[in-house]
Amino acid sequence: MNKAKARKRLDEERSRLEGVRDGLLRDESEAGASAELSTVDQHPGDLGSETFEHEKNLSLLEQVSDELLQIEAAFQRLEQGT
């Protein structure tokens, strides 16, 4: 694969991952803004579901951030010719 094609594919993947990251961050901020102040009227299962979704989103966000770092490292390797 030549440098131009590799750079194009990396750029496309970076754009896709940035979109995923932005969506996850938006979901987390919306969930935090709409969270109820009291858990008295909440069923324990609802709280468990919210906790699960929050943890899942944090895990996905961490994975996407790591992949973005790997893409940046790949761009650096391309520039260095390695």
DSSP file (Angstrom, degrees, kcal/mol; ACC not computed):
  #  RESIDUE AA STRUCTURE BP1 BP2  ACC     N-H-->O    O-->H-N    N-H-->O    O-->H-N    TCO  KAPPA ALPHA  PHI   PSI    X-CA   Y-CA   Z-CA
    1    1 A M              0   0    0      0, 0.0     2,-0.1     0, 0.0     0, 0.0   0.000 360.0 360.0 360.0 133.3    0.0    0.0    0.0
    2    2 A N     >  -     0   0    0      1,-0.1     4,-2.3     4,-0.0     5,-0.2  -0.344 360.0-106.1 -81.4 167.0    1.4    3.4   -0.9
    3    3 A K  H  > S+     0   0    0      1,-0.2     4,-2.8     2,-0.2     5,-0.2   0.877 116.6  53.2 -61.4 -40.7    1.6    6.3    1.5
    4    4 A A  H  > S+     0   0    0      1,-0.2     4,-2.2     2,-0.2    -1,-0.2   0.914 111.6  45.2 -64.0 -42.6   -1.2    8.3    0.0
    5    5 A K  H  > S+     0   0    0      2,-0.2     4,-2.3     1,-0.2    -1,-0.2   0.909 114.5  48.7 -67.6 -41.4   -3.7    5.4    0.2
    6    6 A A  H  X S+     0   0    0     -4,-2.3     4,-2.5     1,-0.2    -2,-0.2   0.915 111.7  49.6 -63.7 -43.2   -2.6    4.6    3.7
    7    7 A R  H  X S+     0   0    0     -4,-2.8     4,-2.4     2,-0.2    -1,-0.2   0.898 110.7  50.4 -62.7 -41.4   -3.0    8.2    4.8
    8    8 A K  H  X S+     0   0    0     -4,-2.2     4,-2.3    -5,-0.2    -2,-0.2   0.924 112.1  46.4 -63.6 -45.0   -6.5    8.3    3.2
    9    9 A R  H  X S+     0   0    0     -4,-2.3     4,-2.3     2,-0.2    -2,-0.2   0.897 113.3  49.1 -66.4 -39.8   -7.6    5.2    5.0
   10   10 A L  H  X S+     0   0    0     -4,-2.5     4,-2.5     2,-0.2    -1,-0.2   0.904 111.1  50.2 -64.6 -40.6   -6.2    6.4    8.3
   11   11 A D  H  X S+     0   0    0     -4,-2.4     4,-2.3     2,-0.2    -2,-0.2   0.900 110.5  49.5 -65.3 -40.5   -7.9    9.8    7.9
   12   12 A E  H  X S+     0   0    0     -4,-2.3     4,-2.3     2,-0.2    -2,-0.2   0.918 112.8  47.2 -63.5 -43.3  -11.2    8.1    7.1
   13   13 A E  H  X S+     0   0    0     -4,-2.3     4,-2.6     2,-0.2    -2,-0.2   0.880 110.6  52.4 -66.9 -37.8  -10.9    5.9   10.2
   14   14 A R  H  X S+     0   0    0     -4,-2.5     4,-2.4     2,-0.2    -1,-0.2   0.920 110.0  48.5 -63.3 -43.1  -10.0    8.8   12.3
   15   15 A S  H  X S+     0   0    0     -4,-2.3     4,-1.8     2,-0.2    -2,-0.2   0.911 112.2  49.0 -62.6 -42.9  -13.0   10.7   11.2
   16   16 A R  H  X S+     0   0    0     -4,-2.3     4,-2.0     1,-0.2    -2,-0.2   0.935 113.1  46.4 -62.4 -46.9  -15.3    7.7   11.9
   17   17 A L  H  X S+     0   0    0     -4,-2.6     4,-2.9     1,-0.2    -2,-0.2   0.856 108.9  54.8 -67.1 -35.4  -13.8    7.2   15.4
   18   18 A E  H  X S+     0   0    0     -4,-2.4     4,-2.6     2,-0.2    -1,-0.2   0.882 108.2  50.5 -64.5 -36.3  -14.1   11.0   16.2
   19   19 A G  H  X S+     0   0    0     -4,-1.8     4,-2.1     2,-0.2    -2,-0.2   0.908 111.3  47.4 -65.2 -42.5  -17.8   10.7   15.3
   20   20 A V  H  X S+     0   0    0     -4,-2.0     4,-2.3     2,-0.2    -2,-0.2   0.931 113.3  48.9 -63.1 -45.7  -18.2    7.7   17.5
   21   21 A R  H  X S+     0   0    0     -4,-2.9     4,-2.5     1,-0.2    -2,-0.2   0.917 110.8  49.8 -61.1 -44.5  -16.4    9.5   20.3
   22   22 A D  H  X S+     0   0    0     -4,-2.6     4,-2.3     1,-0.2    -1,-0.2   0.888 110.6  50.5 -63.0 -38.8  -18.5   12.7   19.9
   23   23 A G  H  X S+     0   0    0     -4,-2.1     4,-2.5     2,-0.2    -1,-0.2   0.903 110.9  48.5 -65.1 -41.6  -21.7   10.6   20.0
   24   24 A L  H  X S+     0   0    0     -4,-2.3     4,-2.3     2,-0.2    -2,-0.2   0.907 112.2  48.6 -65.1 -41.4  -20.6    8.8   23.2
   25   25 A L  H  X S+     0   0    0     -4,-2.5     4,-2.2     2,-0.2    -2,-0.2   0.892 111.8  49.6 -65.4 -38.8  -19.6   12.1   24.9
   26   26 A R  H  X S+     0   0    0     -4,-2.3     4,-2.5     2,-0.2     5,-0.2   0.917 110.6  50.2 -65.2 -43.5  -23.0   13.6   23.9
   27   27 A D  H  X S+     0   0    0     -4,-2.5     4,-2.3     1,-0.2    -2,-0.2   0.905 111.7  48.4 -60.9 -41.8  -24.9   10.6   25.2
   28   28 A E  H  X S+     0   0    0     -4,-2.3     4,-2.1     2,-0.2    -1,-0.2   0.897 112.4  47.3 -67.0 -40.4  -23.0   10.9   28.5
   29   29 A S  H  X S+     0   0    0     -4,-2.2     4,-2.0     2,-0.2    -2,-0.2   0.890 113.5  48.2 -70.4 -36.9  -23.6   14.6   28.9
   30   30 A E  H  X S+     0   0    0     -4,-2.5     4,-1.8     2,-0.2    -2,-0.2   0.887 111.3  50.5 -67.6 -38.4  -27.3   14.2   28.1
   31   31 A A  H  < S+     0   0    0     -4,-2.3     4,-0.5    -5,-0.2    -2,-0.2   0.897 112.4  47.1 -66.4 -39.9  -27.6   11.3   30.6
   32   32 A G  H  < S+     0   0    0     -4,-2.1     3,-0.5     1,-0.2    -1,-0.2   0.869 112.5  49.2 -69.0 -36.3  -26.0   13.4   33.3
   33   33 A A  H  < S+     0   0    0     -4,-2.0    -1,-0.2     1,-0.2    -2,-0.2   0.815 115.8  42.4 -73.4 -30.6  -28.1   16.4   32.6
   34   34 A S  S  < S+     0   0    0     -4,-1.8    -1,-0.2    -5,-0.1    -2,-0.2   0.380  85.0 125.0 -98.6   4.9  -31.4   14.4   32.6
   35   35 A A        -     0   0    0     -3,-0.5     2,-0.1    -4,-0.5    -3,-0.1  -0.350  65.6-112.2 -66.4 143.1  -30.6   12.3   35.6
   36   36 A E        -     0   0    0      1,-0.1    -1,-0.1     2,-0.1    -2,-0.1  -0.452  11.4-139.2 -74.9 148.6  -33.1   12.4   38.4
   37   37 A L  S    S+     0   0    0     -2,-0.1     2,-0.4     1,-0.1    -1,-0.1   0.758  87.6  45.9 -78.0 -25.1  -32.0   14.0   41.7
   38   38 A S        -     0   0    0      1,-0.1     3,-0.2     0, 0.0    -1,-0.1  -0.933  56.2-165.3-121.7 142.7  -33.8   11.3   43.8
   39   39 A T    >   +     0   0    0     -2,-0.4     3,-0.9     1,-0.1     8,-0.1   0.277  66.4 102.1-103.5   8.9  -33.7    7.6   43.4
   40   40 A V  T 3  S+     0   0    0      1,-0.3    -1,-0.1     3,-0.0     0, 0.0   0.907  87.1  38.0 -61.5 -44.7  -36.7    7.0   45.7
   41   41 A D  T 3  S+     0   0    0     -3,-0.2     2,-0.3     2,-0.1    -1,-0.3   0.400  98.0 103.0 -89.0   4.5  -39.2    6.5   43.0
   42   42 A Q  S <  S-     0   0    0     -3,-0.9    -3,-0.0     2,-0.0     3,-0.0  -0.689  73.2-125.3 -89.4 137.1  -36.7    4.5   40.8
   43   43 A H    >>  -     0   0    0     -2,-0.3     4,-1.7     1,-0.1     3,-1.0  -0.595  23.6-121.8 -73.8 140.1  -36.9    0.7   40.6
   44   44 A P  H 3> S+     0   0    0      0, 0.0     4,-2.1     0, 0.0     5,-0.1   0.824 113.2  58.7 -55.4 -31.1  -33.5   -0.8   41.5
   45   45 A G  H 3> S+     0   0    0      2,-0.2     4,-2.3     1,-0.2     5,-0.1   0.873 102.6  52.7 -65.6 -36.0  -33.5   -2.5   38.1
   46   46 A D  H <> S+     0   0    0     -3,-1.0     4,-2.5     2,-0.2    -1,-0.2   0.919 108.8  49.2 -64.5 -42.9  -33.7    0.9   36.4
   47   47 A L  H  X S+     0   0    0     -4,-1.7     4,-2.5     1,-0.2    -2,-0.2   0.899 110.5  51.3 -63.1 -39.3  -30.7    2.1   38.4
   48   48 A G  H  X S+     0   0    0     -4,-2.1     4,-2.6     2,-0.2    -1,-0.2   0.896 109.5  49.9 -63.7 -40.3  -28.8   -1.0   37.4
   49   49 A S  H  X S+     0   0    0     -4,-2.3     4,-2.6     2,-0.2    -2,-0.2   0.914 111.1  48.7 -64.7 -42.7  -29.6   -0.4   33.7
   50   50 A E  H  X S+     0   0    0     -4,-2.5     4,-2.3     2,-0.2    -2,-0.2   0.913 112.3  48.7 -63.1 -42.3  -28.4    3.2   33.9
   51   51 A T  H  X S+     0   0    0     -4,-2.5     4,-2.6     2,-0.2     5,-0.2   0.918 111.2  50.2 -63.6 -43.2  -25.2    2.1   35.7
   52   52 A F  H  X S+     0   0    0     -4,-2.6     4,-2.7     1,-0.2    -2,-0.2   0.941 111.6  47.5 -60.0 -48.4  -24.6   -0.6   33.1
   53   53 A E  H  X S+     0   0    0     -4,-2.6     4,-2.5     1,-0.2    -1,-0.2   0.894 112.0  50.4 -61.3 -40.9  -25.1    1.9   30.2
   54   54 A H  H  X S+     0   0    0     -4,-2.3     4,-2.3     2,-0.2    -1,-0.2   0.939 113.0  45.1 -62.4 -47.8  -22.8    4.4   31.8
   55   55 A E  H  X S+     0   0    0     -4,-2.6     4,-2.3     2,-0.2    -2,-0.2   0.883 112.5  51.9 -64.6 -38.6  -20.1    1.9   32.3
   56   56 A K  H  X S+     0   0    0     -4,-2.7     4,-2.6    -5,-0.2    -1,-0.2   0.932 110.3  48.3 -62.7 -45.6  -20.5    0.5   28.8
   57   57 A N  H  X S+     0   0    0     -4,-2.5     4,-2.6     1,-0.2    -2,-0.2   0.895 110.8  50.8 -63.1 -40.0  -20.2    4.0   27.3
   58   58 A L  H  X S+     0   0    0     -4,-2.3     4,-2.2     2,-0.2    -1,-0.2   0.904 111.0  48.9 -63.7 -40.1  -17.1    4.8   29.4
   59   59 A S  H  X S+     0   0    0     -4,-2.3     4,-2.2     2,-0.2    -2,-0.2   0.922 112.8  46.8 -64.8 -44.3  -15.5    1.5   28.2
   60   60 A L  H  X S+     0   0    0     -4,-2.6     4,-2.7     1,-0.2     5,-0.2   0.894 110.8  52.9 -64.0 -39.2  -16.3    2.3   24.6
   61   61 A L  H  X S+     0   0    0     -4,-2.6     4,-2.4     1,-0.2    -1,-0.2   0.901 109.3  48.9 -62.9 -41.2  -15.0    5.8   25.0
   62   62 A E  H  X S+     0   0    0     -4,-2.2     4,-2.0     2,-0.2    -1,-0.2   0.906 112.2  48.5 -64.2 -41.8  -11.7    4.5   26.4
   63   63 A Q  H  X S+     0   0    0     -4,-2.2     4,-2.3     2,-0.2    -2,-0.2   0.923 112.5  47.5 -65.0 -44.7  -11.4    2.0   23.5
   64   64 A V  H  X S+     0   0    0     -4,-2.7     4,-2.3     1,-0.2    -2,-0.2   0.902 110.9  51.9 -64.3 -41.4  -12.1    4.7   20.9
   65   65 A S  H  X S+     0   0    0     -4,-2.4     4,-1.9    -5,-0.2    -1,-0.2   0.897 109.9  49.7 -62.0 -40.1   -9.6    7.1   22.5
   66   66 A D  H  X S+     0   0    0     -4,-2.0     4,-2.1     1,-0.2    -2,-0.2   0.909 109.8  50.5 -65.3 -41.7   -7.0    4.4   22.4
   67   67 A E  H  X S+     0   0    0     -4,-2.3     4,-2.1     1,-0.2    -2,-0.2   0.877 107.9  53.2 -64.6 -36.7   -7.7    3.7   18.7
   68   68 A L  H  X S+     0   0    0     -4,-2.3     4,-2.2     2,-0.2    -1,-0.2   0.892 108.0  50.9 -64.5 -38.5   -7.4    7.4   17.9
   69   69 A L  H  X S+     0   0    0     -4,-1.9     4,-2.1     1,-0.2    -2,-0.2   0.894 109.0  51.5 -63.8 -39.3   -4.0    7.4   19.6
   70   70 A Q  H  X S+     0   0    0     -4,-2.1     4,-2.0     2,-0.2    -2,-0.2   0.874 108.3  51.6 -65.3 -36.9   -2.9    4.4   17.6
   71   71 A I  H  X S+     0   0    0     -4,-2.1     4,-2.3     2,-0.2    -2,-0.2   0.914 108.9  50.3 -66.1 -42.0   -4.0    6.2   14.4
   72   72 A E  H  X S+     0   0    0     -4,-2.2     4,-2.0     1,-0.2    -2,-0.2   0.897 110.1  50.8 -62.4 -38.9   -1.9    9.3   15.3
   73   73 A A  H  X S+     0   0    0     -4,-2.1     4,-2.2     2,-0.2    -1,-0.2   0.882 108.6  52.3 -65.0 -37.1    1.1    7.0   15.9
   74   74 A A  H  X S+     0   0    0     -4,-2.0     4,-2.2     2,-0.2    -2,-0.2   0.895 106.9  52.6 -66.2 -39.4    0.5    5.4   12.5
   75   75 A F  H  X S+     0   0    0     -4,-2.3     4,-2.2     2,-0.2    -1,-0.2   0.910 109.2  50.0 -60.7 -41.3    0.5    8.9   10.9
   76   76 A Q  H  X S+     0   0    0     -4,-2.0     4,-2.0     1,-0.2    -2,-0.2   0.907 109.4  50.7 -63.7 -41.8    3.8    9.6   12.6
   77   77 A R  H  X>S+     0   0    0     -4,-2.2     5,-2.3     1,-0.2     4,-1.0   0.878 108.6  52.7 -64.1 -36.9    5.3    6.3   11.3
   78   78 A L  H ><5S+     0   0    0     -4,-2.2     3,-0.6     1,-0.2    -2,-0.2   0.930 109.3  48.6 -62.7 -44.7    4.1    7.2    7.8
   79   79 A E  H 3<5S+     0   0    0     -4,-2.2    -2,-0.2     1,-0.2    -1,-0.2   0.858 113.1  47.4 -62.8 -35.7    5.9   10.6    8.1
   80   80 A Q  H 3<5S-     0   0    0     -4,-2.0    -1,-0.2    -5,-0.2    -2,-0.2   0.615 111.6-122.5 -81.4 -12.8    9.1    8.9    9.3
   81   81 A G  T <<5       0   0    0     -4,-1.0    -3,-0.2    -3,-0.6    -2,-0.1   0.730 360.0 360.0  78.9  21.8    8.9    6.3    6.6
   82   82 A T      <       0   0    0     -5,-2.3    -4,-0.2    -6,-0.2    -5,-0.1   0.424 360.0 360.0-105.1 360.0    8.8    3.3    9.0
